[in-house]
Amino acid sequence: MQTASSSDTSARKRVLDILAHAPSASLAALWDGWADKPAFTKVRGPETGLVMVRGRAGGGGAPFNLGEATVSRASVRIVTGEVGHGYCLGRDLAKAEVIAVIDALWQREGEAVEAQIVTPLQALAAQAEQKKRGETAATKVDFFTMVRGDN
């Protein structure tokens, strides 16, 4: 059995993170544009469930259970044998399944998936972040004091 190197694992984690955070419509549009979609069989799901969200008091204190979040997941095996897993927040079962197929496809055709799906999603995320920063900066208030004599 072949084990993945830590660089492969971190690259795969990065790709799955980008896919999970991508807007469903953007991901679906890019996936629809993929010419050679592989046939696949479902290994698990897609299904929804709950995960416990944990927090820390003050950012460094003792952990506590903040609440639960709904998560969708799916696992698929494409015809060439690669198994992909997809997770996303919410109840979007189709998105979880697409993420799983793209994950399996990325293991086989990493460069093509990066160029046609991951990089455009990264660019969209950067644009959204820049827009959010601009909107936040527009509401910034600078307070200053002036000294008025010896009063």
Z-matrix of the N, CA and C atoms (Angstrom, degrees):
N
C 1 1.437
C 2 1.529 1 109.62
N 3 1.292 2 116.67 1 136.60
C 4 1.452 3 121.68 2 -177.87
C 5 1.521 4 109.34 3 -94.76
N 6 1.325 5 116.68 4 134.98
C 7 1.460 6 120.05 5 178.87
C 8 1.521 7 109.14 6 -104.21
N 9 1.308 8 115.38 7 147.78
C 10 1.461 9 120.54 8 -179.97
C 11 1.519 10 109.82 9 -78.97
N 12 1.329 11 116.36 10 142.05
C 13 1.449 12 119.67 11 176.62
C 14 1.521 13 109.29 12 -75.37
N 15 1.322 14 116.51 13 165.23
C 16 1.463 15 119.93 14 -178.10
C 17 1.526 16 111.60 15 -65.94
N 18 1.344 17 118.00 16 -30.13
C 19 1.465 18 119.61 17 177.63
C 20 1.524 19 110.87 18 -70.63
N 21 1.360 20 117.34 19 -37.75
C 22 1.460 21 120.94 20 175.18
C 23 1.520 22 110.33 21 -64.00
N 24 1.323 23 116.04 22 -41.70
C 25 1.461 24 120.97 23 -179.36
C 26 1.524 25 110.66 24 -64.62
N 27 1.319 26 117.28 25 -43.66
C 28 1.465 27 119.41 26 -179.59
C 29 1.530 28 111.14 27 -69.92
N 30 1.324 29 117.90 28 -34.55
C 31 1.462 30 120.50 29 176.69
C 32 1.520 31 110.61 30 -67.25
N 33 1.322 32 116.40 31 -41.46
C 34 1.467 33 119.88 32 178.08
C 35 1.522 34 110.92 33 -65.35
N 36 1.314 35 116.84 34 -40.72
C 37 1.469 36 121.10 35 177.62
C 38 1.525 37 110.13 36 -60.92
N 39 1.327 38 116.86 37 -42.23
C 40 1.465 39 121.54 38 178.91
C 41 1.524 40 110.76 39 -61.61
N 42 1.322 41 116.79 40 -44.25
C 43 1.466 42 121.18 41 179.81
C 44 1.524 43 110.48 42 -64.31
N 45 1.336 44 117.25 43 -46.14
C 46 1.461 45 120.41 44 179.82
C 47 1.526 46 111.55 45 -63.47
N 48 1.310 47 117.04 46 -34.79
C 49 1.465 48 121.52 47 177.85
C 50 1.531 49 110.28 48 -65.08
N 51 1.313 50 116.68 49 -44.73
C 52 1.474 51 120.96 50 178.88
C 53 1.527 52 110.46 51 -63.27
N 54 1.332 53 117.03 52 -43.75
C 55 1.457 54 120.95 53 -179.88
C 56 1.525 55 111.56 54 -64.92
N 57 1.322 56 117.63 55 -41.73
C 58 1.461 57 121.15 56 -178.11
C 59 1.521 58 112.11 57 -67.09
N 60 1.330 59 117.55 58 -34.35
C 61 1.459 60 121.29 59 -178.45
C 62 1.527 61 113.56 60 -86.81
N 63 1.319 62 116.87 61 -8.93
C 64 1.467 63 120.73 62 -177.60
C 65 1.529 64 110.64 63 -70.13
N 66 1.330 65 117.40 64 143.69
C 67 1.464 66 119.54 65 173.42
C 68 1.536 67 110.15 66 -61.30
N 69 1.311 68 116.24 67 140.72
C 70 1.468 69 121.27 68 -176.48
C 71 1.520 70 112.13 69 -56.45
N 72 1.325 71 116.92 70 -42.75
C 73 1.468 72 120.80 71 -177.54
C 74 1.528 73 111.06 72 -64.37
N 75 1.320 74 117.28 73 -41.66
C 76 1.469 75 121.16 74 179.79
C 77 1.523 76 111.03 75 -66.10
N 78 1.322 77 115.82 76 -43.85
C 79 1.460 78 120.26 77 178.82
C 80 1.524 79 110.45 78 -63.10
N 81 1.326 80 116.92 79 -44.50
C 82 1.466 81 120.72 80 -179.91
C 83 1.529 82 111.28 81 -63.43
N 84 1.327 83 117.11 82 -40.13
C 85 1.468 84 120.56 83 179.82
C 86 1.530 85 110.90 84 -63.75
N 87 1.330 86 117.11 85 -43.72
C 88 1.464 87 120.18 86 179.24
C 89 1.528 88 111.09 87 -67.68
N 90 1.328 89 116.62 88 -38.41
C 91 1.460 90 120.03 89 179.49
C 92 1.529 91 110.73 90 -68.03
N 93 1.328 92 117.01 91 -37.67
C 94 1.462 93 120.27 92 177.01
C 95 1.526 94 111.20 93 -62.62
N 96 1.329 95 116.77 94 -29.53
C 97 1.454 96 121.49 95 178.95
C 98 1.521 97 113.81 96 -79.25
N 99 1.332 98 118.09 97 -9.11
C 100 1.467 99 121.83 98 179.51
C 101 1.526 100 107.92 99 -72.72
N 102 1.305 101 116.63 100 121.99
C 103 1.467 102 121.49 101 -171.64
C 104 1.528 103 113.60 102 -72.01
N 105 1.313 104 118.18 103 -46.68
C 106 1.462 105 121.90 104 -171.21
C 107 1.529 106 110.68 105 -109.81
N 108 1.338 107 116.06 106 75.16
C 109 1.463 108 120.26 107 -179.65
C 110 1.530 109 109.15 108 -70.86
N 111 1.338 110 117.23 109 129.81
C 112 1.460 111 119.17 110 -178.92
C 113 1.531 112 111.15 111 -78.10
N 114 1.319 113 115.77 112 150.11
C 115 1.462 114 120.37 113 170.78
C 116 1.529 115 107.11 114 -73.51
N 117 1.322 116 116.23 115 146.62
C 118 1.461 117 119.18 116 -178.13
C 119 1.520 118 110.08 117 -146.51
N 120 1.330 119 114.69 118 160.09
C 121 1.461 120 121.48 119 172.80
C 122 1.521 121 107.82 120 -117.66
N 123 1.299 122 115.95 121 145.36
C 124 1.459 123 120.82 122 179.63
C 125 1.526 124 109.56 123 -79.77
N 126 1.311 125 115.52 124 127.76
C 127 1.457 126 121.30 125 176.45
C 128 1.529 127 108.49 126 -92.74
N 129 1.329 128 116.21 127 -43.94
C 130 1.462 129 122.27 128 178.17
C 131 1.517 130 108.66 129 -147.75
N 132 1.331 131 114.93 130 134.78
C 133 1.453 132 120.77 131 172.81
C 134 1.504 133 113.25 132 73.69
N 135 1.305 134 117.34 133 -158.04
C 136 1.461 135 126.81 134 8.93
C 137 1.531 136 111.30 135 -72.02
N 138 1.333 137 114.77 136 146.35
C 139 1.451 138 121.27 137 -177.76
C 140 1.520 139 109.70 138 -148.82
N 141 1.318 140 115.28 139 158.64
C 142 1.457 141 119.89 140 177.28
C 143 1.517 142 109.34 141 -109.77
N 144 1.304 143 114.87 142 154.83
C 145 1.458 144 121.25 143 177.90
C 146 1.512 145 109.10 144 -160.00
N 147 1.308 146 115.10 145 -171.29
C 148 1.461 147 121.24 146 -179.45
C 149 1.521 148 110.22 147 -120.19
N 150 1.319 149 115.71 148 145.38
C 151 1.461 150 121.62 149 171.59
C 152 1.519 151 107.90 150 -125.37
N 153 1.316 152 115.62 151 148.20
C 154 1.457 153 120.22 152 178.41
C 155 1.521 154 108.83 153 -83.44
N 156 1.312 155 115.67 154 129.56
C 157 1.458 156 121.83 155 177.27
C 158 1.526 157 106.96 156 -97.44
N 159 1.323 158 115.34 157 126.49
C 160 1.467 159 120.03 158 -178.06
C 161 1.508 160 109.81 159 -108.34
N 162 1.300 161 116.41 160 151.43
C 163 1.456 162 122.49 161 177.33
C 164 1.514 163 109.67 162 -132.87
N 165 1.315 164 115.47 163 173.94
C 166 1.472 165 121.28 164 176.01
C 167 1.512 166 108.13 165 -132.07
N 168 1.315 167 116.11 166 133.06
C 169 1.458 168 120.96 167 178.67
C 170 1.523 169 108.93 168 -67.23
N 171 1.326 170 115.93 169 122.92
C 172 1.457 171 119.93 170 178.70
C 173 1.514 172 113.72 171 72.67
N 174 1.305 173 118.78 172 9.64
C 175 1.453 174 121.41 173 177.80
C 176 1.512 175 113.89 174 84.02
N 177 1.311 176 119.59 175 -15.19
C 178 1.456 177 120.42 176 -178.62
C 179 1.508 178 113.02 177 -141.22
N 180 1.317 179 116.68 178 3.33
C 181 1.455 180 120.80 179 -178.21
C 182 1.511 181 112.63 180 -81.17
N 183 1.311 182 114.27 181 -162.61
C 184 1.458 183 120.72 182 -179.60
C 185 1.526 184 110.37 183 -68.32
N 186 1.328 185 117.58 184 140.18
C 187 1.464 186 119.96 185 179.41
C 188 1.535 187 111.11 186 -70.44
N 189 1.329 188 115.03 187 148.96
C 190 1.457 189 120.56 188 175.51
C 191 1.522 190 108.42 189 -142.37
N 192 1.324 191 116.33 190 156.90
C 193 1.457 192 121.65 191 179.31
C 194 1.516 193 108.81 192 -80.64
N 195 1.316 194 116.44 193 115.21
C 196 1.457 195 122.15 194 -177.65
C 197 1.527 196 111.31 195 -81.93
N 198 1.304 197 116.84 196 -39.16
C 199 1.463 198 121.50 197 -179.34
C 200 1.516 199 109.71 198 162.86
N 201 1.324 200 115.78 199 -170.87
C 202 1.453 201 120.81 200 -178.65
C 203 1.521 202 110.75 201 -111.16
N 204 1.316 203 115.53 202 151.06
C 205 1.460 204 121.88 203 177.11
C 206 1.525 205 108.56 204 -128.10
N 207 1.324 206 115.62 205 142.51
C 208 1.458 207 121.11 206 177.67
C 209 1.523 208 109.33 207 -80.08
N 210 1.340 209 116.06 208 134.40
C 211 1.459 210 122.29 209 -178.69
C 212 1.527 211 108.46 210 -133.91
N 213 1.326 212 115.72 211 141.31
C 214 1.463 213 121.72 212 173.11
C 215 1.514 214 108.21 213 -107.74
N 216 1.336 215 115.53 214 143.71
C 217 1.464 216 119.54 215 179.22
C 218 1.510 217 110.10 216 -142.48
N 219 1.319 218 114.71 217 156.47
C 220 1.459 219 121.73 218 177.14
C 221 1.519 220 108.59 219 -155.56
N 222 1.315 221 115.95 220 150.29
C 223 1.463 222 122.50 221 173.49
C 224 1.521 223 107.21 222 -133.63
N 225 1.323 224 115.94 223 134.70
C 226 1.466 225 121.00 224 -179.01
C 227 1.523 226 110.01 225 -135.90
N 228 1.337 227 115.56 226 158.76
C 229 1.464 228 121.89 227 173.30
C 230 1.518 229 106.71 228 -122.88
N 231 1.344 230 115.80 229 121.71
C 232 1.460 231 118.64 230 178.22
C 233 1.525 232 108.84 231 -82.99
N 234 1.329 233 116.45 232 166.72
C 235 1.475 234 121.51 233 -171.90
C 236 1.520 235 113.48 234 -59.79
N 237 1.322 236 118.35 235 -25.12
C 238 1.465 237 120.29 236 179.82
C 239 1.526 238 112.32 237 -84.35
N 240 1.352 239 117.59 238 -1.89
C 241 1.462 240 120.73 239 173.54
C 242 1.510 241 116.46 240 106.47
N 243 1.324 242 118.68 241 -15.62
C 244 1.461 243 119.91 242 -179.46
C 245 1.528 244 110.25 243 -70.45
N 246 1.329 245 115.40 244 140.07
C 247 1.464 246 121.72 245 178.40
C 248 1.518 247 108.02 246 -106.95
N 249 1.327 248 115.57 247 129.97
C 250 1.458 249 121.12 248 179.27
C 251 1.514 250 110.78 249 -118.84
N 252 1.325 251 115.19 250 150.27
C 253 1.456 252 122.10 251 -179.45
C 254 1.522 253 108.58 252 -125.16
N 255 1.322 254 116.04 253 140.95
C 256 1.454 255 120.42 254 178.52
C 257 1.509 256 111.41 255 -133.92
N 258 1.325 257 116.49 256 131.17
C 259 1.464 258 123.60 257 176.65
C 260 1.515 259 108.03 258 -131.06
N 261 1.328 260 116.70 259 143.06
C 262 1.462 261 120.69 260 172.64
C 263 1.523 262 109.00 261 -155.23
N 264 1.310 263 116.11 262 152.36
C 265 1.458 264 120.55 263 176.55
C 266 1.518 265 109.98 264 -69.13
N 267 1.313 266 116.41 265 145.91
C 268 1.453 267 121.16 266 176.82
C 269 1.514 268 112.35 267 96.09
N 270 1.337 269 114.72 268 -166.80
C 271 1.459 270 121.39 269 -174.37
C 272 1.529 271 112.37 270 -110.42
N 273 1.300 272 117.96 271 29.54
C 274 1.454 273 122.20 272 -177.27
C 275 1.529 274 109.86 273 -87.51
N 276 1.325 275 115.63 274 86.14
C 277 1.463 276 120.97 275 -176.71
C 278 1.522 277 112.10 276 -65.47
N 279 1.327 278 116.70 277 -37.38
C 280 1.469 279 120.29 278 179.46
C 281 1.527 280 110.75 279 -63.90
N 282 1.325 281 116.66 280 -40.17
C 283 1.464 282 120.27 281 179.27
C 284 1.532 283 110.52 282 -64.30
N 285 1.319 284 117.56 283 -43.24
C 286 1.470 285 120.73 284 179.16
C 287 1.523 286 110.81 285 -60.69
N 288 1.330 287 116.70 286 -40.58
C 289 1.460 288 120.20 287 179.64
C 290 1.530 289 111.60 288 -67.76
N 291 1.329 290 117.07 289 -41.86
C 292 1.467 291 120.46 290 178.31
C 293 1.534 292 110.15 291 -63.44
N 294 1.331 293 116.84 292 -41.44
C 295 1.465 294 120.36 293 177.94
C 296 1.522 295 110.07 294 -60.42
N 297 1.327 296 117.41 295 -42.09
C 298 1.466 297 120.97 296 179.76
C 299 1.527 298 111.26 297 -62.95
N 300 1.327 299 117.10 298 -43.06
C 301 1.475 300 120.23 299 179.59
C 302 1.531 301 110.04 300 -65.88
N 303 1.329 302 116.60 301 -43.00
C 304 1.472 303 119.62 302 179.17
C 305 1.524 304 110.44 303 -64.30
N 306 1.336 305 117.86 304 -38.34
C 307 1.462 306 121.18 305 177.75
C 308 1.528 307 110.72 306 -60.87
N 309 1.323 308 117.18 307 -45.84
C 310 1.462 309 120.24 308 178.12
C 311 1.522 310 111.14 309 -63.89
N 312 1.322 311 115.96 310 -41.85
C 313 1.462 312 120.99 311 179.00
C 314 1.528 313 111.00 312 -65.12
N 315 1.339 314 117.20 313 -37.03
C 316 1.468 315 121.93 314 179.11
C 317 1.526 316 110.32 315 -61.98
N 318 1.315 317 117.01 316 -35.58
C 319 1.464 318 120.37 317 179.49
C 320 1.526 319 111.77 318 -64.99
N 321 1.335 320 116.33 319 -26.20
C 322 1.467 321 121.06 320 -179.45
C 323 1.521 322 111.77 321 -97.07
N 324 1.324 323 117.35 322 -44.09
C 325 1.470 324 122.79 323 -174.82
C 326 1.522 325 110.22 324 -125.02
N 327 1.320 326 116.54 325 60.93
C 328 1.451 327 121.76 326 -173.33
C 329 1.511 328 115.64 327 -55.87
N 330 1.315 329 117.04 328 -46.76
C 331 1.474 330 120.10 329 -175.84
C 332 1.520 331 111.91 330 -66.27
N 333 1.314 332 117.58 331 -41.61
C 334 1.472 333 120.59 332 -179.85
C 335 1.521 334 110.95 333 -66.55
N 336 1.329 335 116.67 334 -42.37
C 337 1.470 336 120.50 335 178.87
C 338 1.526 337 109.99 336 -64.86
N 339 1.325 338 116.35 337 -41.64
C 340 1.468 339 120.38 338 178.03
C 341 1.524 340 110.20 339 -58.96
N 342 1.330 341 116.50 340 -47.64
C 343 1.463 342 120.54 341 -174.51
C 344 1.522 343 112.67 342 -69.74
N 345 1.323 344 118.04 343 -40.33
C 346 1.459 345 120.31 344 -171.90
C 347 1.518 346 114.82 345 -94.81
N 348 1.348 347 117.97 346 -21.01
C 349 1.463 348 119.63 347 -177.06
C 350 1.525 349 111.65 348 -122.47
N 351 1.322 350 117.75 349 -54.39
C 352 1.464 351 121.40 350 -171.71
C 353 1.520 352 112.29 351 -68.16
N 354 1.328 353 117.74 352 -47.85
C 355 1.464 354 120.78 353 -178.31
C 356 1.527 355 112.31 354 -61.97
N 357 1.350 356 120.03 355 -45.29
C 358 1.465 357 118.73 356 175.90
C 359 1.534 358 113.13 357 -61.51
N 360 1.333 359 117.51 358 -36.61
C 361 1.468 360 119.78 359 177.86
C 362 1.525 361 111.19 360 -68.12
N 363 1.336 362 116.38 361 -36.09
C 364 1.459 363 120.68 362 175.79
C 365 1.525 364 110.65 363 -63.18
N 366 1.315 365 116.77 364 -41.78
C 367 1.466 366 121.34 365 178.98
C 368 1.523 367 110.52 366 -64.11
N 369 1.333 368 117.60 367 -41.58
C 370 1.466 369 120.82 368 177.02
C 371 1.522 370 111.29 369 -62.72
N 372 1.321 371 116.60 370 -41.41
C 373 1.465 372 120.65 371 178.58
C 374 1.533 373 110.90 372 -64.37
N 375 1.332 374 116.95 373 -39.75
C 376 1.468 375 120.56 374 178.02
C 377 1.523 376 110.99 375 -65.12
N 378 1.341 377 117.37 376 -40.27
C 379 1.467 378 120.78 377 177.45
C 380 1.519 379 110.81 378 -63.53
N 381 1.331 380 116.93 379 -43.68
C 382 1.463 381 120.64 380 179.50
C 383 1.526 382 111.04 381 -63.10
N 384 1.321 383 116.57 382 -40.70
C 385 1.464 384 120.73 383 178.64
C 386 1.519 385 110.97 384 -65.64
N 387 1.329 386 116.87 385 -41.88
C 388 1.473 387 120.88 386 178.37
C 389 1.522 388 110.60 387 -62.98
N 390 1.329 389 117.22 388 -42.23
C 391 1.461 390 121.31 389 178.18
C 392 1.524 391 110.72 390 -62.30
N 393 1.323 392 116.01 391 -43.39
C 394 1.462 393 120.54 392 178.71
C 395 1.527 394 110.94 393 -63.10
N 396 1.320 395 116.80 394 -41.60
C 397 1.474 396 120.25 395 177.85
C 398 1.522 397 111.04 396 -63.27
N 399 1.338 398 116.31 397 -40.19
C 400 1.464 399 120.26 398 178.44
C 401 1.516 400 112.20 399 -64.32
N 402 1.330 401 116.47 400 -43.06
C 403 1.462 402 120.12 401 178.37
C 404 1.519 403 111.25 402 -65.20
N 405 1.321 404 116.64 403 -38.34
C 406 1.462 405 120.62 404 178.38
C 407 1.520 406 111.00 405 -68.12
N 408 1.330 407 116.82 406 -42.10
C 409 1.468 408 120.55 407 -179.58
C 410 1.522 409 111.49 408 -64.23
N 411 1.326 410 116.78 409 -30.55
C 412 1.467 411 120.23 410 -179.70
C 413 1.523 412 111.83 411 -67.63
N 414 1.313 413 117.96 412 -21.36
C 415 1.467 414 120.82 413 -179.15
C 416 1.528 415 112.63 414 -99.27
N 417 1.325 416 117.13 415 3.26
C 418 1.452 417 120.60 416 -177.70
C 419 1.525 418 110.15 417 -69.88
N 420 1.323 419 114.98 418 136.43
C 421 1.460 420 121.21 419 177.76
C 422 1.520 421 107.62 420 -118.71
N 423 1.333 422 116.10 421 126.38
C 424 1.460 423 120.93 422 176.72
C 425 1.530 424 108.52 423 -98.19
N 426 1.308 425 115.81 424 118.80
C 427 1.456 426 121.05 425 177.93
C 428 1.523 427 108.28 426 -97.38
N 429 1.318 428 116.08 427 138.91
C 430 1.453 429 120.47 428 175.54
C 431 1.526 430 107.57 429 -146.39
N 432 1.295 431 115.53 430 160.01
C 433 1.463 432 119.89 431 178.75
C 434 1.518 433 108.93 432 -118.68
N 435 1.300 434 114.61 433 150.09
C 436 1.455 435 120.77 434 175.33
C 437 1.516 436 108.16 435 -117.55
N 438 1.290 437 115.56 436 138.56
C 439 1.451 438 119.62 437 177.46
C 440 1.524 439 107.25 438 -85.57
N 441 1.357 440 116.12 439 127.82
C 442 1.464 441 120.69 440 -177.84
C 443 1.525 442 109.69 441 -112.97
N 444 1.242 443 117.13 442 75.37
C 445 1.473 444 119.53 443 175.15
C 446 1.520 445 112.21 444 73.99
N 447 1.330 446 115.33 445 -155.51
C 448 1.462 447 121.92 446 -175.75
C 449 1.523 448 111.90 447 -98.89
N 450 1.280 449 120.05 448 11.27
C 451 1.467 450 121.22 449 -175.81
C 452 1.470 451 110.24 450 -65.65
